[in-house]
Amino acid sequence: MSIALPSKRITINLSPADLPKEGSHFDLPIALAVLAALGILPDDAVEGTVALGELSLDGTLVPVLGALPAAMAAAEQDRALLCPYGSGAEAAWVDATKVIAARTLGAVVQHFTGQAPLEPAAAGQIASSTGLPDMADVKGQERAKRALEIAAAGRHHLLMVGTPGSGKSMLAARLPGILPPLSAIEALETSMIHSLAGLLDAGGISMDRPFREPHHTASTAAIIGGGRGAKPGEVSLAHNGVLFMDEFPEFPRTVLETLRQPIETGEVMIARANNHVKYPCRFMLVAAANPCKCGYLSDPARACGRAPACGDDYMGRISGPLMDRFDLRVDAPPVSFSDLDMPTTGDSSATVAARVAAARAVQTARFADTPQRCNADLSGAALKEWASPDPEGHALLTKVAERFGLSARGYHRVLRVARTIADLDGSESLRKPHVAEAVSYRVAQLALA
């Protein structure tokens, strides 16, 4: 289909003028505006449509990033969405608006003029991970396994410290197998971020929680977000899922310190000279670290000559305020050869996942009419209502706080972890054993009466 343009200058105004515009997704709306101005397309049809898409020289519409959030915006404005055919399956997940996906500009003209109306696009497939590693494969490390289960049940931040080869990364890799699937709202939230990053495969969304594991050479922009177009970073790509940072002290100090605010607020503002974008980033941080540079601080036969000062220097790369934000801290000691030779006796991922799902279900019911979703979100009056221990538990926590100088943040995080432990235990009340276990993951070598 050929369309003749008048032999005169055509001026296109992109309003508002003070907002920077970049990207090829403006091609299709500009073409629609020109065609409407020429009377080729009806004005009312164009005004009631949100459009995005790249236009090639032969009239083919090329898919662009961000179709899913664009559909959400169109639904809020009670408009239809017009996009390239390759973006239709992704945008169609928003069933609150009509999504029209066209292969060419000619097909768009035929649709709006009634010559060949296009059918609404259908949503893509739901992707699901298979063959996830099983928790039963991990020999030993029972305390670390328990900490991982608690972290998964309440979305708590976890730090594992141990010698090289003790199984820290192996444990973290099994987190996806014990986490509950995303809810419908969570899946849509996560998929909108992944849409902006171009990570949705063939328009399909996943009900599996994200598991992001950036390398320790990653830049601040890669972790937090930024760059051209203020793209989402790893903290946002891990929204509603897990951000696993192996070799944690090896990350640049500036990168580690930028994690403090996103951990606390659950959102990150990407501020650039000409662009300010806010992304959600409610993630579970799981970090793994060696105790020192050589990794064998606890083994006198293998440790370097600077022990134990080397351990203080190495772990000192993690600032106190950042360390204070970890709800659970657990040692991962070397696994003996006898344990490696023993048959598998630990719980499988399916067994642990069932316990985690039961605890998450309790939290979902508890926070049904509140902005909180997990125990890690508890604060203020909600923390007092749901995480107040019994007298014995309160006395224990007070003693620990005074003796070891817990900060107010640390005190509250112990209560949140204790609430999760109680949920895993099936207990409505928060008792002394729950507080004691939560404290043990916060302060090492307690000598309590």
Helices and strands as residue ranges (DSSP letters): G 24-26, H 27-37, H 43-47, E 49-51, E 54-55, E 61-62, H 67-76, E 80-84, H 85-91, E 99-102, H 105-112, E 126-127, G 135-137, H 142-154, E 158-162, H 168-173, G 175-177, H 184-196, E 205-206, E 211-212, H 220-224, E 225-226, E 231-232, H 234-237, E 242-245, G 248-250, H 253-257, H 260-265, E 267-272, E 275-280, E 284-289, H 309-315, H 320-323, E 328-332, H 337-341, H 349-366, G 375-377, H 380-386, H 391-404, H 408-424, H 432-440
